């Protein structure tokens, strides 16, 4: 009977530890707005043709101007014209902005 109590206590403590870690783990995102500067690749989820610019560069009249990308562990761009990283990034669904890059 004593071993059963120890096993139950161990399972209970493990459950508390797992439950506590589930609430303290924060999913971090690194979403960045990139502009589609090369419309040779017209799909918003196609990573080719995207560049970072700090200001708003969208103008009316166009099908795709910009979209957000989660760049994961890549460093946040600081220089205008920086290309979208080639790996470790994910298109943020529904973030596309219509218009054209200017």
Order of alpha helices (4+ residues) and beta strands (2+ residues): alpha-beta-beta-beta-beta-beta-beta-beta
